[in-house]
């Protein structure tokens, strides 16, 4: 079957009149011209390199997605007639990334002055109300989700499609859920709820438990009391005669699924000492445990091997402090090589050497963190990744750093996909590009960990998101140079795989029109702006919604891209043929 010429078709649509009500059957009209209906939920990515799983790939094949599920994968898969085709030449398809623990979609709480006042007035700081003590294990993260929170899009832009999210808080913030990184409502985001009880060594402020050791003691007390209450509840349910009804307490009741081994405790901890403490707590109480964070796990590898529990390593890495001296230009490897274990300082003249040695020692410590993922892998420990505390814009760079310091690329990909799915118990639904699994995909312009590669598309449960490059800041105009002007008539060419498309752009002040060689009707430009030499505008189409263009002006020439949703950015070159008066 020949793929349909969607690139050319998309550009021709730009010149069609936007009259949705006339296009739709009676009773199915859009409420306004911005309510563009979904034409199809079937997609075909053709002629792409498909990484089915780490170490397993199809050099050139097709992936068909229908109604949020992968329908077909292979080198000779026919393209359905109702599919929206994405040409995959030079593109690579991977399974969508899975975040092992984060606060995605959970906004950070504002500072609560009323709660601070309550804390000051509490009569017994040794036994404060649960909320002031950071004890809210009954709180469900599904009630806290905000689909429009910026963290959702930021993680999706770097390839994450699902996440295990937990509430924010202190010692026991609440219960986690597995979510899709998409949706207009919290309900649309949720894949599975009540999947974890989240805990961390985060003391309360000014009341008990106010130290790490107090947090551990309080957890132990709550767990054992919950076990006693559960036993009472079970006995009463079997035969209530002669027994007083057990009192209900939400804090203790939240532990019942953990006691029944139906729900694990996800403990977030980073330093080696706290990892030791949490592992000892688990041995005492025998609850199902998952560990996340683990920044200093390089010092407790043997303990982790003995524990044999799921791990989720932080994607946050330490950064070198800003240094304007000549040492600041050195890489961490070069700087660490200058470290002297037994440097002797005998006078003030040796202070510069001592400063250099201190910076070298700091570099050696940073390298330990860079090597952590590789050491976990070498120790035979399976792990996923956690984005909590990580800057989304630095995640792909941090992964490349981990690979530079010994983590195999296949292991890094596994931790993002299939290993994360296995550790979260969803490997039958996600983690690989296989028939029947969720249509969670990442489509890149090249090998994932290549520094020049960028993410082009992300599919979340079959919903397509085009990942556009961030708009570049316009260069400052040179002093004395005349300001750029966009007014006039521009003769433009848009390059598509099916050939060049001639387009005419007319701009006057804050308005303008666009027409093409195919259909001469002019359509109005929307959101027309000129900042410095950067010109941008939009045109509404009846099938693809808003089509955006971004051009850089240089005298009577302009170059840039026109972005068609689901198709991508097409090169656009323009030459001014008339006006303005110069």
C-alpha positions in Angstrom: 0.0 0.0 0.0 1.4 3.4 -0.9 1.5 5.9 1.9 -0.7 8.9 1.3 1.0 12.2 0.6 0.1 13.8 3.9 2.8 16.4 3.8 1.5 18.0 0.6 -2.1 17.4 1.8 -1.4 19.2 5.1 -0.1 22.3 3.3 -3.0 22.3 0.9 -5.4 22.3 3.8 -3.9 25.6 5.0 -5.6 27.3 2.0 -9.0 25.8 2.6 -11.8 27.9 4.2 -12.4 27.1 7.8 -16.1 26.2 7.9 -16.4 23.3 10.3 -20.2 23.5 10.7 -20.6 23.0 6.9 -18.3 20.0 7.0 -20.0 18.0 9.7 -23.2 16.0 9.7 -26.2 17.5 11.5 -26.1 16.9 15.3 -22.3 16.6 15.3 -21.3 20.2 14.6 -18.4 21.7 16.6 -19.5 24.4 19.0 -17.1 26.8 17.4 -14.3 26.8 14.9 -11.7 26.0 17.5 -13.4 22.7 18.5 -11.7 20.6 15.9 -12.9 17.0 16.0 -10.6 14.1 16.2 -10.5 12.5 12.7 -8.9 9.2 13.6 -7.3 7.4 16.6 -5.4 5.2 14.2 -1.7 6.0 13.4 0.9 4.3 11.3 4.6 5.2 11.7 6.2 3.8 8.5 9.7 3.0 7.4 11.2 3.7 10.8 13.8 1.9 12.9 11.9 0.2 15.7 13.6 -0.6 19.0 11.2 -3.2 20.2 13.1 -3.7 23.5 16.7 -3.1 24.6 18.9 -5.2 22.3 16.0 -6.1 20.0 15.1 -4.0 17.0 13.6 -4.0 13.5 15.9 -2.0 11.1 13.0 -0.8 9.0 9.4 -1.4 9.8 5.9 0.0 10.6 4.1 0.5 13.9 0.3 0.7 13.8 -1.6 2.2 16.8 -5.4 2.0 17.2 -7.5 3.3 20.0 -4.6 3.6 22.4 -3.1 0.2 21.8 -0.3 -1.1 19.5 -2.1 -3.1 16.8 0.8 -4.2 14.7 4.6 -4.1 14.6 6.9 -5.5 11.9 8.8 -5.0 8.6 5.8 -5.8 6.3 2.8 -4.4 8.2 0.1 -3.0 5.9 -1.0 0.5 6.5 -4.7 0.8 7.4 -6.8 3.0 5.1 -8.0 5.1 8.1 -4.6 5.7 9.5 -2.9 9.0 10.0 0.6 8.2 8.5 3.8 9.5 9.9 6.8 9.0 7.6 9.5 7.4 9.8 12.4 7.7 7.4 15.5 8.5 9.6 13.3 8.3 12.7 13.7 5.8 15.6 10.7 4.4 17.6 11.2 3.5 21.3 8.8 2.4 24.0 7.6 5.3 26.1 9.7 6.1 29.3 8.3 5.2 32.7 9.0 7.4 35.8 9.4 5.2 38.9 8.6 8.0 41.4 7.8 11.7 41.0 5.4 14.5 41.8 4.4 15.0 38.2 1.0 16.7 38.0 1.0 17.5 41.8 1.6 21.2 42.3 3.8 22.3 45.1 1.7 23.6 48.0 1.8 27.2 49.0 3.2 28.2 52.3 0.4 27.8 54.8 0.6 30.6 57.4 -2.5 29.1 59.2 -0.7 25.8 59.7 2.4 27.6 61.1 0.1 29.3 63.6 -1.5 26.0 64.5 1.9 24.5 65.1 2.8 27.4 67.5 -0.4 26.8 69.4 -0.3 23.0 69.7 -0.6 22.1 73.4 1.5 18.9 73.3 4.3 19.1 70.6 5.1 15.4 71.5 1.6 14.3 70.3 0.5 16.8 67.6 -2.5 16.4 65.3 -1.6 14.0 62.4 -1.5 16.6 59.7 0.9 18.8 61.6 3.1 15.8 62.2 3.2 15.0 58.5 1.0 11.9 58.9 -1.5 11.8 56.0 -1.1 8.2 54.7 -4.8 8.1 53.8 -4.5 11.0 51.3 -4.9 9.8 47.7 -2.7 11.5 45.1 -5.5 11.1 42.5 -7.4 13.9 44.4 -4.4 16.2 44.0 -3.7 15.8 40.3 -3.7 18.9 38.1 -3.5 18.0 34.4 -2.4 21.5 33.4 0.6 21.5 35.9 3.7 22.4 33.9 5.6 19.3 35.2 3.4 17.0 33.1 4.4 18.6 29.8 8.0 19.0 30.8 8.4 15.3 31.5 6.5 14.4 28.3 8.9 16.6 26.3 11.8 14.4 27.3 10.0 11.1 26.5 8.1 10.1 29.7 4.6 8.7 29.0 3.7 7.2 32.4 4.7 8.0 36.0 4.3 6.6 39.5 3.2 9.8 41.3 3.0 10.4 45.0 1.7 13.3 47.1 4.0 16.0 48.5 4.5 16.2 52.2 6.7 15.0 55.1 6.9 11.7 56.8 3.9 9.9 55.3 2.4 12.1 52.5 -0.1 9.6 51.2 -0.8 7.0 48.5 0.6 6.9 45.0 -0.9 6.1 41.6 0.2 5.2 38.1 -0.8 7.9 35.7 -0.5 8.8 32.0 1.2 12.1 31.3 -1.8 13.4 29.4 -5.5 14.1 29.9 -7.8 17.0 30.4 -9.1 15.8 33.8 -7.5 13.9 36.7 -9.7 10.9 35.8 -8.3 10.8 32.3 -4.8 10.7 33.7 -5.2 7.8 36.1 -4.1 4.3 34.9 -4.2 2.6 38.3 -4.7 3.9 41.8 -3.6 3.0 45.4 -0.4 1.4 44.1 1.8 2.5 47.0 2.2 4.1 50.4 4.8 6.8 50.2 7.2 7.4 53.0 10.4 9.5 53.5 12.7 10.5 56.3 11.3 14.0 56.4 10.8 15.2 60.0 8.1 17.6 61.1 8.8 21.2 62.0 8.7 22.1 65.7 6.7 19.0 66.7 7.2 15.2 67.0 8.7 13.5 64.9 11.3 16.3 64.5 14.4 14.1 63.6 15.1 11.2 61.3 15.4 8.8 64.1 12.0 10.0 65.5 10.5 9.4 62.0 11.7 5.8 62.1 10.3 5.3 65.6 7.0 6.9 64.7 6.7 4.6 61.6 7.4 1.6 63.7 4.8 2.6 66.3 2.2 3.3 63.6 2.8 0.0 61.9 2.5 -2.1 65.0 -0.6 -0.4 66.2 -2.1 -0.8 62.7 -1.4 -4.5 62.9 -3.2 -4.7 66.3 -6.2 -2.7 64.9 -6.4 -4.9 61.8 -6.5 -8.0 63.9 -9.3 -6.5 65.9 -11.2 -5.6 62.7 -10.7 -9.1 61.3 -12.0 -10.8 64.5 -15.0 -8.5 64.6 -15.8 -9.2 61.0 -15.7 -13.0 61.6 -18.0 -12.9 64.6 -19.1 -9.6 66.2 -21.0 -11.1 69.1 -19.8 -9.9 72.4 -17.2 -7.6 70.9 -17.0 -3.8 70.9 -16.9 -2.4 67.3 -13.4 -1.4 66.4 -12.9 2.3 66.1 -12.0 3.7 62.6 -8.8 5.7 62.2 -7.8 6.8 58.7 -4.1 6.9 59.6 -3.9 3.3 60.8 -6.4 2.0 58.3 -4.1 3.2 55.5 -1.5 0.6 56.6 -3.9 -2.3 56.2 -3.1 -2.9 52.5 0.6 -2.9 53.4 0.1 -5.4 56.3 -1.8 -7.6 53.8 1.1 -7.4 51.4 -1.2 -5.9 48.7 0.6 -2.5 48.7 4.3 -1.7 48.9 5.9 1.1 50.9 7.9 3.4 48.6 10.6 5.0 50.7 12.5 7.9 49.2 16.0 8.3 50.7 19.3 9.4 49.3 22.3 9.1 51.7 23.9 5.8 52.6 23.2 6.0 56.3 19.5 6.5 55.8 19.4 3.6 53.3 20.9 1.4 56.0 18.3 2.6 58.5 15.3 2.0 56.2 16.6 -1.5 55.3 16.9 -2.3 59.0 13.3 -1.0 59.6 12.0 -3.3 56.8 13.8 -6.3 58.3 12.2 -5.6 61.7 8.6 -5.1 60.4 8.7 -7.3 57.3 6.7 -5.0 55.0 7.0 -4.9 51.2 9.6 -2.2 50.4 10.6 -0.2 47.3 13.5 2.2 47.5 13.8 5.4 45.5 16.4 8.2 45.4 19.6 6.2 46.2 22.0 8.9 45.3 24.7 7.4 47.6 23.8 3.8 46.9 27.4 3.3 45.7 28.3 2.9 49.4 25.6 0.2 50.2 25.7 -2.1 47.2 26.1 -5.3 49.2 23.2 -4.4 51.5 21.0 -3.7 48.4 22.0 -7.0 46.9 21.0 -8.8 50.1 17.7 -7.0 50.3 16.8 -7.9 46.7 14.1 -5.2 46.4 13.0 -2.9 43.5 15.1 0.2 43.2 14.5 3.5 41.4 17.6 5.7 41.0 17.3 9.5 40.9 18.0 11.2 37.6 19.3 14.2 39.5 23.1 14.6 39.4 25.4 17.0 41.3 26.7 20.0 39.3 30.1 21.7 39.6 29.9 25.1 41.2 30.5 28.0 39.0 34.2 28.7 38.8 35.7 31.6 36.7 39.2 30.5 37.4 41.3 28.4 35.0 40.3 25.3 37.0 36.7 26.0 36.1 37.5 25.1 32.5 38.7 21.6 33.3 36.5 18.6 33.1 35.7 16.7 36.3 38.0 13.9 35.1 40.9 16.3 34.6 40.3 18.1 37.8 40.0 14.9 39.8 43.3 13.7 38.5 45.0 16.6 40.3 43.9 15.4 43.7 46.7 14.7 46.2 45.6 12.5 49.2 48.4 13.7 51.5 48.8 17.3 50.5 50.8 19.1 53.2 50.0 22.8 53.8 52.8 24.5 55.8 52.1 28.2 55.2 49.8 30.8 53.7 51.7 30.5 50.5 50.3 27.0 50.1 46.6 28.2 50.2 46.1 28.3 46.4 47.4 24.6 46.2 45.0 23.7 49.0 42.1 25.3 47.2 42.9 23.5 44.0 43.1 20.2 46.0 39.8 20.8 47.6 38.2 21.4 44.1 39.8 18.3 42.9 38.4 16.3 45.8 34.9 17.7 45.0 35.3 16.5 41.4 36.2 13.0 42.6 33.0 13.0 44.8 30.9 14.1 41.9 32.2 11.3 39.7 31.0 8.8 42.3 27.5 10.0 41.7 28.0 9.8 37.9 29.1 6.2 38.3 26.3 5.1 40.5 24.1 3.7 37.8 27.0 1.8 36.3 27.9 0.3 39.7 24.3 -0.8 40.3 24.2 -2.5 36.9 27.6 -4.2 37.5 26.3 -5.5 40.8 23.5 -7.2 39.0 20.8 -4.9 40.5 17.8 -4.2 38.4 16.6 -0.6 38.7 14.4 2.0 37.1 14.7 5.8 37.3 13.0 8.5 39.4 12.6 12.1 38.2 11.8 13.5 41.6 14.1 16.5 42.3 15.5 16.3 38.8 15.3 19.2 36.3 13.5 17.8 33.3 15.7 19.9 30.9 18.8 18.1 32.3 17.5 14.5 32.3 18.7 13.5 28.9 22.1 15.1 29.5 22.3 13.3 32.9 21.6 10.0 31.2 24.4 10.7 28.7 26.7 11.4 31.7 25.8 8.1 33.3 26.5 6.3 30.1 29.9 8.2 29.8 30.8 6.9 33.2 30.1 3.2 32.5 26.3 2.5 32.2 25.7 0.5 29.0 23.2 2.2 26.7 21.0 -0.9 26.6 20.9 -0.9 30.5 19.9 2.8 30.5 17.1 2.2 28.0 15.9 -0.8 30.0 15.8 1.3 33.2 13.6 3.9 31.3 11.3 1.2 29.9 11.0 -2.5 30.5 12.8 -2.7 33.8 10.7 0.2 35.2 7.6 -1.6 34.0 8.6 -4.9 35.6 9.5 -3.2 38.9 6.1 -1.5 38.9 4.2 -4.7 37.9 3.0 -3.4 34.5 5.3 -5.2 32.1 2.3 -6.9 30.4 1.0 -3.5 29.4 4.0 -1.3 28.9 7.8 -1.1 28.5 8.2 -2.5 25.0 6.9 -1.9 21.4 4.8 -5.1 21.1 1.3 -5.9 19.9 -1.4 -5.5 22.5 0.6 -3.1 24.7 -0.3 0.5 25.4 0.5 2.9 22.6 3.2 4.7 24.6 6.0 5.6 22.2 8.9 8.0 21.8 9.9 8.8 18.3 13.4 10.4 17.9 15.5 11.8 15.0 18.3 9.3 15.8 19.8 7.1 18.4 18.3 8.1 21.8 21.5 8.9 23.6 23.2 10.8 20.8 23.8 14.4 21.8 22.4 15.7 18.5 19.2 13.6 18.7 16.0 15.3 19.5 12.6 13.9 20.4 10.1 14.5 17.5 6.9 12.8 18.7 5.6 11.3 21.9 2.5 9.0 22.0 0.7 8.6 25.3 -2.0 5.9 25.3 -2.3 6.6 21.6 -2.5 10.4 21.8 0.0 12.1 19.6 2.1 15.0 20.9 4.5 16.8 18.6 7.6 18.0 20.4 8.7 21.3 19.0 12.0 22.9 19.7 11.9 25.8 22.2 11.6 29.1 20.4 14.9 30.8 20.1 15.4 34.2 21.7 15.7 36.9 19.1 19.2 38.3 18.7 19.6 41.9 19.9 19.5 44.4 17.1 22.8 46.1 16.6 22.9 49.7 17.7 22.1 52.1 14.8 20.6 49.3 12.6 17.0 49.9 11.4 14.3 47.7 13.0 13.2 44.7 11.1 9.9 45.2 9.2 7.6 42.4 8.0 5.2 44.6 5.9 4.9 43.7 2.3 4.2 40.8 -0.1 6.4 37.8 0.3 6.9 35.0 -2.2 7.5 31.8 -0.2 8.4 28.2 -0.9 7.6 25.3 1.5 9.7 22.2 1.1 7.8 18.8 1.4 8.9 15.3 0.3 6.3 15.5 -2.5 7.8 18.7 -3.9 7.9 22.5 -3.3 4.7 24.4 -2.6 4.5 28.0 -3.6 2.9 30.3 -1.0 2.2 34.0 -0.9 2.3 35.9 2.4 0.9 39.5 2.6 1.4 41.5 5.8 0.3 45.0 6.6 0.8 46.2 10.2 -0.8 43.8 12.6 -2.7 41.8 10.1 -2.0 39.6 7.0 -3.1 36.8 4.8 -1.7 33.5 3.4 -2.5 31.8 0.1 -0.9 29.0 -2.0 -0.4 28.2 -5.6 -3.0 25.4 -5.3 -6.0 27.5 -4.1 -5.7 31.2 -4.3 -8.2 32.0 -1.5 -6.5 34.1 1.2 -6.8 33.1 4.8 -6.2 35.5 7.7 -3.1 35.3 9.9 -3.6 34.9 13.6 -1.2 35.7 16.5 1.0 37.8 14.2 4.0 39.0 16.1 7.4 40.4 15.3 10.0 40.4 18.1 13.3 41.7 16.9 13.9 39.7 13.7 11.6 36.8 14.7 8.2 36.7 12.8 5.6 34.2 13.9 2.0 33.7 13.0 -0.8 31.0 12.9 -3.4 29.8 10.4 -6.4 27.7 11.3 -7.2 24.6 9.2 -10.3 22.5 9.2 -8.5 19.1 9.7 -5.3 19.9 11.6 -6.2 22.8 13.7 -3.7 25.6 14.2 -0.7 25.6 11.9 2.2 27.7 13.3 5.0 29.4 11.3 8.2 30.9 12.7 10.5 32.9 10.4 13.7 34.8 10.9 13.9 38.0 8.9 17.1 39.3 7.3 16.4 42.3 5.1 14.1 41.1 2.2 14.7 37.4 3.0 13.2 35.1 5.6 13.8 31.5 6.6 12.1 29.2 9.1 9.6 26.5 9.5 5.8 25.9 9.3 4.6 23.3 11.8 1.7 21.1 10.8 0.4 19.1 13.8 1.1 15.4 13.4 3.3 16.1 10.4 6.1 18.2 11.8 8.1 21.3 10.8 8.6 21.9 7.1 11.3 24.3 5.8 9.9 27.6 4.6 11.9 30.3 2.6 10.6 33.7 1.6 11.6 36.7 -0.4 9.9 40.1 -0.2 8.7 41.1 -3.6 7.1 44.5 -2.7 7.0 47.1 0.1 7.6 48.5 2.5 9.2 51.8 1.6 12.9 51.7 2.7 
